[in-house]
Amino acid sequence: MRHQPLSGDPLPSHAHPYRSAAVIGAGAWGTALAATLAKGGVSTRLWGRDRAVVDAINATRRNERFLPGVTLPEALLGVHQMKAALQGAEVVLIVVPSRSIRSVARQVAEHLAAGVPVAVCAKGIEAETGLLMTQVAEEELGRRPVGCVSGPTFAVETALGHPTAATVAFPFSYADRLKPAESPAVRLALALSTESFRAYVSDDLVGVEIGGALKNVIAIACGMMTGAGFAENTRAALITRGLDEMKTLAEALGGRRETVTGLSGVGDLTLTCSSPTSRNMALGLQLGRGVARAACFDGETVVVEGEMNATSVTDLARKLGVRLPICETVRAILHEGRPLGEAFAALWARPIEAEPRAMDLSFSHPATDQDIATLAERIS
């Protein structure tokens, strides 16, 4: 039975989703995205470095290492060779940690046909260059369209078919605006959309990416204060003011503040700051409880994107003359040795400001040094 629009829905325009896709990266999120594409009828190859993981996907329909308990579609093919993964692909999704985007994009460029669009599904800012992940990929991929997929998505829930929404963002050329149905953003959004996965389209690549880069840092802050024993008021304040930091940095880079109020901004921020399923929130929780960094995650080496991005995000903001007080606080704690209680007490005692930026007000906070010291002790 065809979908009947709800009352008030716009009449649909018809476009053709991509028929074949390569997903580069067989971690949790890469596997979940590949499963979503395959479930929607897209011929999908999933590339992974670890041959054992790839072979297990093909033999058992499982990726127990990264996505345990999830049965993968029969149509999904795991591959170990990059050339084989990319052969015949109409679209490519790169789903690896942010620190690996440059090297993996370079490998993709060696084997990918000219003109094939690539969506980057990592969130962050490259420390050495201050570039967003799509900008890093563009430097390696040459003249291929580059966009991203971002939103409030936990991999296991997506793979299990929980109703999920995300944003697909690509720059829209003149030709794309004349024929949006043929644009990479629309075609990929359709390819990803199933009865449980709903994709939205954006042309604001900067706004979408900034949301993804900052939300992990804000989530660490929320985790820290929750771990220190504070509750809903505190987290709501951090989420709201963290959203303002997202808007401020996005606008400084040419993005739209409106974009940050969407799925890739406030949506992803709310999810990541509200659940210990997020590694960023989980790290903050442990640090807030007084666990030493080396002992977090039971001493295992766990990549926490927000930990690295706390430095790259604030480095970029400083170059632009933009203030990000929460991100600076997280950086001070993680990388500059400032005590957690002292750092957050100082954050709360910053000058009083107006929420509408247009008012442009600033007044010294009335708290005394003793008041601040008392709060610092409570947080610690």
C-alpha positions in Angstrom: 0.0 0.0 0.0 1.4 3.4 -0.9 2.0 6.0 1.7 -0.8 8.4 2.0 0.3 11.9 3.1 -1.0 13.2 6.4 -3.5 16.0 6.2 -1.5 19.2 5.5 1.6 17.3 4.1 3.0 18.8 0.9 2.4 16.8 -2.2 5.4 14.6 -2.8 7.9 15.2 -5.6 9.4 12.1 -7.2 13.1 11.4 -7.2 15.2 8.3 -7.6 17.3 7.0 -4.6 20.8 5.7 -5.2 20.7 2.0 -6.1 24.1 1.0 -5.0 26.3 2.3 -2.1 29.6 1.6 -0.4 29.9 2.2 3.4 33.5 2.6 4.4 34.0 1.6 8.1 32.5 -1.5 9.8 32.2 -0.1 13.3 28.9 0.3 15.0 27.6 3.3 13.1 28.9 2.2 9.7 27.3 -1.2 10.2 24.0 0.4 11.2 24.0 2.7 8.2 24.9 -0.1 5.8 22.1 -2.2 7.3 19.6 0.7 6.8 20.6 1.1 3.2 20.4 -2.6 2.5 17.0 -2.8 4.3 15.7 -0.2 1.9 16.7 -2.2 -1.2 20.0 -0.5 -1.9 22.8 -2.8 -3.0 25.3 -2.2 -0.2 28.9 -3.2 0.4 30.4 -2.6 3.8 34.2 -2.3 4.0 36.1 -3.0 7.1 39.8 -3.2 8.0 39.4 -6.3 10.2 39.0 -9.3 8.0 37.5 -11.4 10.9 34.7 -8.8 11.3 34.0 -8.8 7.6 34.0 -12.6 7.3 31.7 -12.9 10.3 29.2 -10.4 8.8 29.0 -12.5 5.6 28.9 -15.9 7.4 26.6 -15.1 10.4 24.8 -11.9 9.5 26.3 -10.4 12.7 28.9 -7.9 13.8 29.2 -9.0 17.4 32.4 -6.9 18.0 30.8 -3.6 17.3 27.0 -4.1 17.1 26.2 -7.2 19.2 22.7 -8.7 19.1 21.7 -7.3 15.8 20.8 -9.5 12.8 22.0 -7.8 9.5 20.1 -8.0 6.2 21.0 -10.8 3.8 21.6 -8.2 1.1 24.5 -6.6 2.9 27.9 -7.7 1.7 31.0 -7.3 3.8 34.3 -6.7 1.9 37.9 -6.3 3.0 39.4 -4.7 -0.2 38.7 -1.0 -0.8 38.6 -1.4 -4.6 36.0 -4.1 -4.4 33.9 -2.0 -2.0 33.8 1.0 -4.3 33.3 -0.7 -7.6 30.0 0.4 -9.1 29.0 2.5 -6.1 26.7 5.4 -6.9 27.3 7.0 -3.5 29.9 6.4 -0.7 29.5 6.9 3.1 32.8 7.2 5.0 32.1 6.1 8.6 35.4 6.1 10.5 36.6 8.1 13.6 37.4 11.7 12.8 41.2 11.2 13.2 41.1 8.7 10.3 39.0 10.7 7.8 42.0 12.1 5.9 43.8 8.8 5.4 40.7 6.9 4.6 39.5 9.6 2.1 42.9 9.3 0.4 42.4 5.6 0.0 38.9 6.1 -1.4 40.1 8.6 -3.9 42.5 6.0 -5.4 39.6 3.7 -6.5 36.4 5.8 -6.7 35.0 6.8 -10.1 35.0 10.6 -10.8 31.9 12.5 -9.8 30.6 10.0 -7.3 29.3 11.8 -4.2 30.8 11.0 -0.8 29.0 11.6 2.6 31.2 11.9 5.7 29.6 10.4 8.8 32.2 11.5 11.4 31.9 14.5 13.6 34.7 16.9 14.6 37.3 19.4 13.7 40.8 18.4 12.6 43.3 19.5 15.2 46.2 20.4 12.9 44.2 22.4 10.4 40.9 23.5 12.0 39.0 22.0 9.1 35.6 20.4 9.4 35.5 16.7 8.5 34.0 17.4 5.0 36.7 19.9 4.3 39.3 17.4 5.2 37.7 14.8 2.9 37.4 17.4 0.1 41.2 18.0 0.2 41.8 14.3 -0.5 38.8 13.4 -2.8 39.3 16.1 -5.4 36.4 17.2 -7.5 33.7 14.9 -6.1 30.6 16.2 -4.2 31.2 15.9 -0.5 28.5 16.1 2.2 27.6 14.6 5.5 25.0 12.6 7.5 24.4 13.7 11.0 21.7 13.6 13.7 20.6 12.1 17.0 21.4 8.5 16.3 22.6 5.7 18.5 23.8 2.9 16.2 22.1 -0.1 17.9 18.7 1.6 18.0 19.0 2.5 14.4 20.0 -1.0 13.4 17.1 -2.5 15.5 14.6 -0.3 13.6 13.7 2.2 16.3 12.2 5.3 14.6 15.1 7.5 13.9 15.7 10.7 12.0 18.9 12.4 10.7 20.0 15.1 8.3 21.7 14.6 4.9 23.6 17.8 4.0 25.4 18.7 0.7 26.1 22.0 -0.9 23.4 22.8 -3.5 24.8 23.9 -6.9 22.9 26.0 -9.3 22.0 22.7 -11.2 20.8 21.2 -7.9 18.5 24.0 -7.2 17.0 23.8 -10.7 16.6 20.0 -10.3 16.7 19.2 -6.6 15.4 15.6 -7.2 18.8 14.9 -8.9 20.9 16.4 -6.1 23.1 14.1 -4.0 21.4 15.2 -0.8 17.9 14.2 -1.9 19.0 11.0 -3.6 20.9 9.9 -0.5 18.1 10.9 1.8 15.8 8.7 -0.2 18.2 5.8 -0.2 18.5 5.9 3.6 14.8 6.4 4.3 12.9 3.3 5.4 9.7 2.8 7.4 11.8 3.4 10.5 14.6 5.8 9.3 13.6 9.2 8.2 16.1 11.5 6.5 15.9 15.3 6.1 17.8 17.4 3.6 20.0 20.5 4.2 22.2 22.7 2.1 24.0 24.1 5.2 27.0 21.9 5.5 28.8 24.1 8.0 25.8 24.4 10.3 25.2 20.7 10.3 28.8 19.8 11.0 29.3 22.4 13.8 26.4 20.8 15.7 28.1 17.4 15.5 31.5 18.7 16.5 30.4 20.7 19.6 27.7 18.3 21.0 30.3 15.8 22.1 32.2 18.4 24.1 29.0 19.7 25.8 28.0 16.1 26.6 31.3 15.6 28.5 30.4 18.7 30.5 26.9 17.4 31.3 28.4 14.1 32.3 30.8 15.7 34.6 28.2 17.7 36.5 25.8 14.7 36.6 28.6 12.6 37.9 29.3 15.2 40.6 25.8 14.8 41.9 23.8 17.5 40.2 20.6 16.9 38.3 18.1 18.2 35.8 18.5 22.0 36.3 22.2 21.8 35.7 22.0 19.6 32.7 19.2 21.8 31.1 21.4 24.9 31.6 24.4 23.3 30.0 22.4 21.9 27.0 20.7 25.3 26.4 23.9 27.4 26.7 25.8 24.7 24.8 23.3 25.2 22.0 24.1 28.9 22.0 27.8 28.1 21.6 26.9 25.9 18.6 24.9 28.7 17.0 27.7 31.3 17.7 30.5 29.2 16.1 28.3 28.1 13.2 27.4 31.6 12.3 31.0 32.7 12.6 31.9 30.1 9.9 29.1 31.1 7.6 26.5 28.6 8.8 22.9 29.3 9.7 21.8 29.5 13.3 18.5 27.9 12.3 20.3 24.8 11.2 21.6 24.3 14.7 18.1 24.1 16.1 17.5 21.0 13.9 18.3 17.4 14.2 22.1 17.8 13.7 22.3 20.4 16.4 19.8 20.5 19.3 18.6 16.9 18.4 22.0 15.4 18.6 23.0 17.6 21.6 19.9 16.5 23.6 20.5 12.8 22.9 24.2 12.8 23.6 23.8 14.8 26.8 21.1 12.7 28.2 22.3 9.1 28.1 25.4 7.2 29.3 25.1 5.2 26.1 27.1 8.1 24.7 30.8 7.6 25.3 31.2 11.3 25.8 28.5 11.5 28.5 30.0 8.3 30.0 33.5 9.8 30.2 32.1 12.9 31.9 30.1 10.8 34.4 33.2 8.9 35.5 35.3 12.0 35.8 32.6 13.8 37.8 32.6 10.9 40.2 36.3 11.3 40.8 37.6 8.5 38.6 41.0 9.3 37.1 41.1 9.5 33.4 43.4 6.5 33.0 41.0 4.4 35.0 37.8 5.4 33.0 36.1 2.6 31.1 37.9 0.1 33.4 41.2 1.2 32.0 40.4 0.2 28.4 41.4 2.4 25.5 38.2 4.0 24.3 38.1 6.7 21.7 36.0 9.6 23.0 35.6 12.2 20.2 34.7 15.0 22.5 37.9 14.7 24.4 39.9 15.4 21.2 37.5 18.0 19.9 37.6 20.0 23.2 41.0 21.3 21.9 40.3 21.6 18.2 36.9 23.3 18.7 38.3 25.9 21.1 41.5 26.4 19.0 39.2 27.3 16.1 37.0 29.5 18.2 40.0 31.5 19.5 41.2 32.1 16.0 37.8 33.5 15.1 37.5 35.6 18.3 34.4 33.5 19.4 33.8 32.7 23.1 32.8 29.2 24.0 32.8 29.1 27.8 31.5 25.5 28.3 33.9 24.1 25.7 36.7 26.1 27.2 35.8 24.6 30.7 36.0 21.1 29.4 39.3 21.8 27.7 40.7 23.2 30.9 39.8 20.1 32.8 40.8 17.5 30.3 43.9 19.0 28.8 45.2 21.8 31.1 45.0 20.2 34.5 42.4 22.5 36.1 40.4 20.9 38.9 36.9 20.0 37.9 35.2 21.9 40.8 37.2 25.0 40.3 36.6 25.1 36.6 32.8 24.7 36.8 32.5 27.1 39.7 34.3 29.7 37.6 32.0 29.0 34.7 28.9 29.7 36.8 30.5 32.9 38.2 31.1 34.5 34.8 29.7 38.0 34.2 26.0 38.2 33.9 24.9 38.6 30.3 21.7 39.1 28.3 20.3 36.1 26.5 19.3 38.0 23.4 22.7 38.8 22.0 21.3 42.1 20.6 21.1 43.5 24.1 24.9 43.3 24.4 25.0 43.6 28.2 27.7 42.4 30.7 27.8 42.9 34.5 30.2 41.5 37.1 28.7 38.5 38.9 27.8 39.3 42.6 29.2 36.0 44.0 32.2 36.5 46.4 35.4 34.5 46.1 34.2 32.5 49.1 30.9 31.7 47.4 32.7 30.5 44.4 35.1 28.4 46.5 32.2 26.8 48.3 30.5 25.8 45.0 33.8 24.4 43.8 34.1 22.3 46.9 30.5 21.0 46.4 31.2 20.0 42.8 34.5 18.3 43.8 
